[in-house]
Amino acid sequence: MSIKVTIIEDHVEFRKSICYILNSTEGFICSGEFDSVESALKCEDESDVILLDINLPGISGIEGLPLLKKKFPDAKIIILTVFDDDKRVFHSILAGADGYLLKKTQPIRILQAIEDAAEGGSPMTPVIAKQALNLFKNYVPQKNETNCLSIREKEILSLIVTGLSNDEISEKLFISLQTVRNHIRNIYQKLQVHSKSQAVVKAIKEGVV
């Protein structure tokens, strides 16, 4: 079954090129394309992954994140933008972005990121992942809710923070991919979060990493 992808991007040529790549690649389909958050919110069709620009007319991508999450709770949202400044990275993750990529990312890497997000991953370019880690390390630790995690769950959470995918965690810890997914599901339940980005925020705020 193909991964259904919606792109919200006001640059027509870039939006069309991404849709063309998706529709030309087996396992992917561009299920919707919009030039604003407002128009996307009027759509009733479900998508597996949403590619979201930040600098949009009307509601910005960051402002639109919680609105899109509410409208499409099962969709994973990846920020796809030209901006790599700390402020936008920081607020995008806090708003619930499931991934953060730069538009200069090679198409094959964008496709891989979409697959990763659809499987519950949190795709980021290495530079962005490092920025996010450094930013959240400046957070003052709050009440530690991560004490409820097992040693293995904390280990996996720490690897998630460094930007590793589920497959990479599986290889690194010599455990099956399904076991990784089971641990991540338990981490979500214990931390009361719904995505890897939210788990990363909580982990760093509470001093797990």
C-alpha positions as a Markdown table, in Angstrom:
| # | Residue | x | y | z |
|---|---|---|---|---|
| 1 | Met | 0.0 | 0.0 | 0.0 |
| 2 | Ser | 1.3 | 3.4 | -1.0 |
| 3 | Ile | 2.1 | 6.1 | 1.6 |
| 4 | Lys | -0.3 | 9.0 | 1.1 |
| 5 | Val | 1.5 | 12.3 | 1.3 |
| 6 | Thr | 0.1 | 15.8 | 1.4 |
| 7 | Ile | 2.3 | 18.8 | 0.7 |
| 8 | Ile | 1.5 | 22.3 | 2.0 |
| 9 | Glu | 3.8 | 24.7 | 0.1 |
| 10 | Asp | 3.1 | 28.0 | -1.6 |
| 11 | His | 6.0 | 27.8 | -4.0 |
| 12 | Val | 4.2 | 26.3 | -7.0 |
| 13 | Glu | 7.3 | 24.8 | -8.9 |
| 14 | Phe | 8.7 | 23.2 | -5.7 |
| 15 | Arg | 5.3 | 21.8 | -4.7 |
| 16 | Lys | 4.7 | 20.4 | -8.2 |
| 17 | Ser | 8.2 | 18.8 | -8.3 |
| 18 | Ile | 7.7 | 17.1 | -5.0 |
| 19 | Cys | 4.3 | 15.8 | -6.1 |
| 20 | Tyr | 5.8 | 14.5 | -9.4 |
| 21 | Ile | 8.6 | 12.7 | -7.5 |
| 22 | Leu | 6.0 | 11.1 | -5.2 |
| 23 | Asn | 3.7 | 10.0 | -7.9 |
| 24 | Ser | 6.7 | 8.7 | -10.0 |
| 25 | Thr | 8.0 | 6.5 | -7.1 |
| 26 | Glu | 6.6 | 3.2 | -6.2 |
| 27 | Gly | 5.1 | 3.1 | -2.7 |
| 28 | Phe | 4.2 | 6.8 | -2.6 |
| 29 | Ile | 1.3 | 8.9 | -3.8 |
| 30 | Cys | 0.7 | 12.7 | -3.6 |
| 31 | Ser | -2.8 | 12.7 | -2.1 |
| 32 | Gly | -3.1 | 16.4 | -1.8 |
| 33 | Glu | -1.3 | 19.7 | -2.5 |
| 34 | Phe | -2.2 | 23.1 | -1.0 |
| 35 | Asp | -0.7 | 26.5 | -0.9 |
| 36 | Ser | -1.8 | 27.4 | 2.6 |
| 37 | Val | -2.7 | 25.8 | 6.0 |
| 38 | Glu | -6.2 | 27.3 | 5.6 |
| 39 | Ser | -6.9 | 25.5 | 2.4 |
| 40 | Ala | -5.4 | 22.2 | 3.7 |
| 41 | Leu | -7.7 | 22.4 | 6.8 |
| 42 | Lys | -10.7 | 22.4 | 4.5 |
| 43 | Cys | -9.7 | 19.0 | 3.1 |
| 44 | Glu | -11.4 | 15.9 | 4.4 |
| 45 | Asp | -9.0 | 13.3 | 2.8 |
| 46 | Glu | -6.7 | 11.6 | 5.2 |
| 47 | Ser | -2.9 | 11.4 | 4.6 |
| 48 | Asp | -0.2 | 9.3 | 6.2 |
| 49 | Val | 2.4 | 12.1 | 6.1 |
| 50 | Ile | 2.2 | 15.9 | 5.6 |
| 51 | Leu | 5.1 | 17.9 | 4.3 |
| 52 | Leu | 4.7 | 21.4 | 5.7 |
| 53 | Asp | 6.5 | 24.6 | 4.8 |
| 54 | Ile | 7.0 | 27.3 | 7.4 |
| 55 | Asn | 6.8 | 30.6 | 5.5 |
| 56 | Leu | 3.3 | 30.4 | 4.2 |
| 57 | Pro | 0.7 | 33.1 | 3.4 |
| 58 | Gly | -1.8 | 33.6 | 6.3 |
| 59 | Ile | -1.2 | 31.0 | 9.0 |
| 60 | Ser | 2.5 | 30.0 | 9.2 |
| 61 | Gly | 3.6 | 26.4 | 9.2 |
| 62 | Ile | 4.5 | 26.6 | 12.9 |
| 63 | Glu | 1.2 | 28.2 | 13.9 |
| 64 | Gly | -0.6 | 25.6 | 11.7 |
| 65 | Leu | 1.0 | 22.6 | 13.2 |
| 66 | Pro | -1.3 | 22.2 | 16.2 |
| 67 | Leu | -4.3 | 22.9 | 14.0 |
| 68 | Leu | -3.3 | 20.2 | 11.5 |
| 69 | Lys | -2.5 | 17.8 | 14.3 |
| 70 | Lys | -6.0 | 18.3 | 15.6 |
| 71 | Lys | -7.6 | 17.9 | 12.2 |
| 72 | Phe | -5.5 | 15.0 | 11.1 |
| 73 | Pro | -4.4 | 13.2 | 14.3 |
| 74 | Asp | -3.0 | 10.1 | 12.6 |
| 75 | Ala | -0.9 | 12.0 | 10.1 |
| 76 | Lys | 2.9 | 12.6 | 10.7 |
| 77 | Ile | 4.0 | 16.1 | 9.9 |
| 78 | Ile | 7.4 | 16.9 | 8.6 |
| 79 | Ile | 8.6 | 20.5 | 8.3 |
| 80 | Leu | 10.2 | 21.0 | 4.9 |
| 81 | Thr | 11.7 | 24.5 | 4.7 |
| 82 | Val | 14.7 | 26.6 | 3.8 |
| 83 | Phe | 15.0 | 27.9 | 7.4 |
| 84 | Asp | 17.6 | 26.3 | 9.7 |
| 85 | Asp | 17.7 | 28.9 | 12.4 |
| 86 | Asp | 17.5 | 27.8 | 16.1 |
| 87 | Lys | 14.2 | 29.7 | 16.8 |
| 88 | Arg | 12.2 | 28.0 | 14.0 |
| 89 | Val | 13.7 | 24.6 | 14.7 |
| 90 | Phe | 12.9 | 25.0 | 18.4 |
| 91 | His | 9.3 | 26.2 | 18.0 |
| 92 | Ser | 8.5 | 23.6 | 15.3 |
| 93 | Ile | 9.5 | 20.7 | 17.6 |
| 94 | Leu | 7.6 | 22.2 | 20.5 |
| 95 | Ala | 4.6 | 22.6 | 18.3 |
| 96 | Gly | 4.7 | 18.8 | 17.6 |
| 97 | Ala | 6.6 | 18.4 | 14.3 |
| 98 | Asp | 7.5 | 14.8 | 13.7 |
| 99 | Gly | 10.5 | 15.7 | 11.6 |
| 100 | Tyr | 12.4 | 18.7 | 10.2 |
| 101 | Leu | 14.1 | 18.7 | 6.8 |
| 102 | Leu | 15.7 | 21.4 | 4.6 |
| 103 | Lys | 14.5 | 21.9 | 1.1 |
| 104 | Lys | 18.0 | 21.4 | -0.2 |
| 105 | Thr | 17.8 | 17.7 | 1.0 |
| 106 | Gln | 18.2 | 15.3 | -1.9 |
| 107 | Pro | 14.9 | 13.8 | -3.1 |
| 108 | Ile | 15.9 | 10.3 | -2.2 |
| 109 | Arg | 16.5 | 11.4 | 1.4 |
| 110 | Ile | 13.1 | 13.1 | 1.5 |
| 111 | Leu | 11.4 | 9.9 | 0.4 |
| 112 | Gln | 13.4 | 8.0 | 3.1 |
| 113 | Ala | 12.3 | 10.5 | 5.7 |
| 114 | Ile | 8.6 | 10.1 | 4.6 |
| 115 | Glu | 9.0 | 6.4 | 5.0 |
| 116 | Asp | 10.6 | 6.8 | 8.4 |
| 117 | Ala | 7.9 | 9.2 | 9.7 |
| 118 | Ala | 5.2 | 6.9 | 8.4 |
| 119 | Glu | 6.7 | 4.1 | 10.5 |
| 120 | Gly | 6.9 | 6.3 | 13.6 |
| 121 | Gly | 10.3 | 7.8 | 13.1 |
| 122 | Ser | 11.4 | 11.4 | 13.7 |
| 123 | Pro | 13.5 | 12.2 | 10.6 |
| 124 | Met | 15.8 | 15.2 | 10.7 |
| 125 | Thr | 18.9 | 16.2 | 8.8 |
| 126 | Pro | 22.0 | 15.6 | 11.0 |
| 127 | Val | 22.6 | 19.4 | 11.4 |
| 128 | Ile | 19.1 | 20.0 | 12.5 |
| 129 | Ala | 19.2 | 17.0 | 14.9 |
| 130 | Lys | 22.3 | 18.4 | 16.5 |
| 131 | Gln | 20.7 | 21.9 | 16.8 |
| 132 | Ala | 17.6 | 20.5 | 18.4 |
| 133 | Leu | 19.7 | 18.5 | 20.9 |
| 134 | Asn | 21.8 | 21.6 | 21.9 |
| 135 | Leu | 18.7 | 23.8 | 22.1 |
| 136 | Phe | 16.7 | 21.5 | 24.5 |
| 137 | Lys | 19.7 | 20.9 | 26.7 |
| 138 | Asn | 19.3 | 24.4 | 27.8 |
| 139 | Tyr | 16.0 | 23.6 | 29.2 |
| 140 | Val | 15.7 | 23.6 | 33.0 |
| 141 | Pro | 14.9 | 20.0 | 34.0 |
| 142 | Gln | 11.4 | 19.7 | 35.4 |
| 143 | Lys | 9.7 | 17.0 | 37.5 |
| 144 | Asn | 11.2 | 13.8 | 36.3 |
| 145 | Glu | 8.5 | 11.5 | 34.9 |
| 146 | Thr | 11.0 | 9.4 | 33.1 |
| 147 | Asn | 11.9 | 7.4 | 36.2 |
| 148 | Cys | 9.0 | 5.1 | 35.2 |
| 149 | Leu | 11.0 | 4.0 | 32.2 |
| 150 | Ser | 13.0 | 0.8 | 32.2 |
| 151 | Ile | 16.8 | 0.8 | 31.5 |
| 152 | Arg | 16.2 | -0.4 | 28.0 |
| 153 | Glu | 13.5 | 2.2 | 27.4 |
| 154 | Lys | 15.8 | 5.0 | 28.5 |
| 155 | Glu | 18.5 | 3.6 | 26.3 |
| 156 | Ile | 16.2 | 3.6 | 23.3 |
| 157 | Leu | 14.9 | 7.1 | 24.2 |
| 158 | Ser | 18.5 | 8.4 | 24.3 |
| 159 | Leu | 19.1 | 7.0 | 20.8 |
| 160 | Ile | 16.0 | 8.6 | 19.5 |
| 161 | Val | 17.2 | 11.9 | 20.8 |
| 162 | Thr | 20.4 | 11.5 | 18.7 |
| 163 | Gly | 18.3 | 11.1 | 15.6 |
| 164 | Leu | 18.6 | 7.4 | 15.0 |
| 165 | Ser | 15.8 | 5.7 | 13.1 |
| 166 | Asn | 14.0 | 2.6 | 14.3 |
| 167 | Asp | 16.1 | 0.5 | 11.9 |
| 168 | Glu | 19.3 | 2.0 | 13.2 |
| 169 | Ile | 18.3 | 1.5 | 16.8 |
| 170 | Ser | 17.5 | -2.2 | 16.0 |
| 171 | Glu | 20.9 | -2.7 | 14.5 |
| 172 | Lys | 22.8 | -0.9 | 17.2 |
| 173 | Leu | 21.1 | -2.8 | 20.1 |
| 174 | Phe | 20.9 | -6.1 | 18.2 |
| 175 | Ile | 17.2 | -6.4 | 18.8 |
| 176 | Ser | 14.4 | -6.9 | 16.3 |
| 177 | Leu | 12.6 | -3.9 | 14.7 |
| 178 | Gln | 9.3 | -5.1 | 16.2 |
| 179 | Thr | 10.9 | -5.1 | 19.7 |
| 180 | Val | 12.1 | -1.5 | 19.1 |
| 181 | Arg | 8.5 | -0.5 | 18.1 |
| 182 | Asn | 7.1 | -2.2 | 21.2 |
| 183 | His | 9.5 | -0.3 | 23.4 |
| 184 | Ile | 8.7 | 3.0 | 21.7 |
| 185 | Arg | 5.0 | 2.4 | 22.2 |
| 186 | Asn | 5.6 | 1.8 | 25.9 |
| 187 | Ile | 7.7 | 5.0 | 26.1 |
| 188 | Tyr | 4.8 | 7.0 | 24.6 |
| 189 | Gln | 2.3 | 5.5 | 27.0 |
| 190 | Lys | 4.5 | 6.1 | 30.1 |
| 191 | Leu | 5.5 | 9.7 | 29.1 |
| 192 | Gln | 2.0 | 10.5 | 27.8 |
| 193 | Val | 3.2 | 11.7 | 24.4 |
| 194 | His | 2.2 | 10.9 | 20.9 |
| 195 | Ser | 5.3 | 11.3 | 18.8 |
| 196 | Lys | 9.0 | 11.0 | 18.8 |
| 197 | Ser | 9.5 | 14.7 | 18.8 |
| 198 | Gln | 7.4 | 15.1 | 21.9 |
| 199 | Ala | 9.3 | 12.3 | 23.6 |
| 200 | Val | 12.6 | 14.0 | 22.7 |
| 201 | Val | 11.4 | 17.3 | 24.2 |
| 202 | Lys | 10.4 | 15.5 | 27.5 |
| 203 | Ala | 13.5 | 13.4 | 27.6 |
| 204 | Ile | 15.8 | 16.5 | 27.3 |
| 205 | Lys | 13.8 | 18.7 | 29.6 |
| 206 | Glu | 13.9 | 16.0 | 32.3 |
| 207 | Gly | 17.6 | 15.3 | 31.9 |
| 208 | Val | 17.5 | 11.8 | 30.6 |
| 209 | Val | 20.1 | 12.7 | 28.0 |
